[in-house]
Amino acid sequence: MAVRAVRGAVQLERDDAGHMRDQVGELLTAVLERNSLVPDDLISVWFTATPDLRSDFPAAAVRELGIVDVPLICAQELDVAGAMPRVVRLLAHIETDLPKSAVAHVYLGAAAALRKDIAQ
């Protein structure tokens, strides 16, 4: 079993705690499903949120999914002029037998424009 990293992002429609939890939950669920993972395969997850998202911590969505024994951390994304607004990004470290080339990075909705080179 190897340790791999998987990326993902979602753009929120608005800065609202319930909406953030729904969208981040959908993002992490998609990462797990598209990579044939279960929560026990997660080693840790880093979240970043653009500075315009202040309503909640992205990690709170993961706890609502019942994932309580995985280290999570949230940070603020760099405030770069012209960057896409209201984006939550994740970097998950996973245990998997997938080769690097088979890891499915997940960019939902408008966030797919962020990484057209790796978005699945």
Order of alpha helices (4+ residues) and beta strands (2+ residues): beta-alpha-beta-alpha-beta-beta-beta
